[in-house]
Amino acid sequence: SFFTASLGSPEMNDFLKATCIIIYLLAVGAVAGLLPPALGSAVQTVAVVLLGLHLVEVLVAFRSINRYPGALVDSIALTLLFGFLHWRSLATRA
């Protein structure tokens, strides 16, 4: 079941990616004035911190990010959105 899935399982990975997307969408909604100010401010802060951490990941894990079979810019964008959820599997590739 989902609740017993390990952190590295595909189900948990999908759940965590969906959580990232929801945070970003809520932050955009807050900017558009669709959330109460206190909640909107909190969500925006979480989104900015998440993006900041993911930016650091781009710098630290660049060697792994560069192993993505597609365009490098796509891999960087995916890392900015999802962090280690994107590049973790790339790090194990030879």
C-alpha positions as CSV (number, residue, x, y, z in Angstrom):
1,S,0.0,0.0,0.0
2,F,1.0,3.6,-0.4
3,F,1.5,4.1,3.4
4,T,4.0,1.3,3.6
5,A,5.9,2.3,0.4
6,S,9.6,3.0,1.0
7,L,11.0,6.4,0.2
8,G,12.7,5.1,-3.0
9,S,9.6,3.3,-4.4
10,P,7.9,4.6,-7.5
11,E,4.7,5.2,-5.6
12,M,6.4,7.4,-3.1
13,N,8.4,9.2,-5.7
14,D,5.2,10.0,-7.6
15,F,3.5,11.2,-4.4
16,L,6.4,13.5,-3.5
17,K,6.6,14.9,-7.1
18,A,2.8,15.6,-6.9
19,T,3.4,17.3,-3.6
20,C,6.0,19.6,-5.1
21,I,3.6,20.5,-8.0
22,I,0.8,21.2,-5.5
23,I,3.1,23.5,-3.5
24,Y,4.1,25.4,-6.7
25,L,0.5,25.7,-7.9
26,L,-0.7,27.0,-4.5
27,A,2.1,29.6,-4.5
28,V,0.9,30.8,-7.9
29,G,-2.6,30.8,-6.6
30,A,-1.4,32.9,-3.7
31,V,0.2,35.4,-6.0
32,A,-3.1,35.6,-7.9
33,G,-4.9,36.4,-4.6
34,L,-6.8,33.1,-4.5
35,L,-5.6,32.2,-1.0
36,P,-6.0,34.0,2.3
37,P,-3.0,36.3,2.9
38,A,-1.5,34.3,5.9
39,L,-1.8,31.0,4.1
40,G,-0.6,32.5,0.8
41,S,2.5,33.9,2.4
42,A,3.3,30.6,4.1
43,V,2.9,28.7,0.9
44,Q,5.0,31.2,-1.1
45,T,7.8,30.9,1.5
46,V,7.8,27.1,1.3
47,A,7.9,27.3,-2.5
48,V,10.8,29.8,-2.5
49,V,12.7,27.7,0.0
50,L,12.1,24.5,-2.0
51,L,13.3,26.2,-5.2
52,G,16.3,27.5,-3.4
53,L,17.2,24.1,-2.1
54,H,16.7,22.6,-5.5
55,L,19.0,25.3,-7.0
56,V,21.7,24.2,-4.6
57,E,21.1,20.6,-5.8
58,V,21.7,21.6,-9.4
59,L,25.1,22.9,-8.4
60,V,26.0,20.0,-6.1
61,A,24.6,17.1,-8.3
62,F,25.4,18.6,-11.7
63,R,27.5,15.5,-12.7
64,S,24.4,13.3,-12.2
65,I,22.0,15.8,-13.7
66,N,24.2,15.9,-16.8
67,R,23.6,12.1,-17.3
68,Y,20.0,12.7,-18.3
69,P,19.4,11.3,-21.8
70,G,17.5,14.4,-22.9
71,A,18.5,18.0,-23.2
72,L,20.5,19.3,-20.2
73,V,18.2,22.3,-19.9
74,D,15.3,19.8,-19.4
75,S,17.3,18.0,-16.7
76,I,18.1,21.2,-14.9
77,A,14.4,22.3,-15.0
78,L,13.3,18.9,-13.6
79,T,15.8,19.2,-10.8
80,L,14.6,22.7,-10.0
81,L,11.1,21.4,-9.8
82,F,11.7,18.0,-8.1
83,G,15.2,18.1,-6.7
84,F,16.7,14.7,-5.8
85,L,13.5,13.0,-7.0
86,H,14.7,13.7,-10.5
87,W,18.5,13.2,-10.3
88,R,18.7,10.4,-7.7
89,S,18.2,7.7,-10.4
90,L,20.6,9.4,-12.7
91,A,23.4,9.2,-10.0
92,T,23.4,5.4,-10.2
93,R,23.9,5.3,-14.0
94,A,27.3,4.3,-15.2
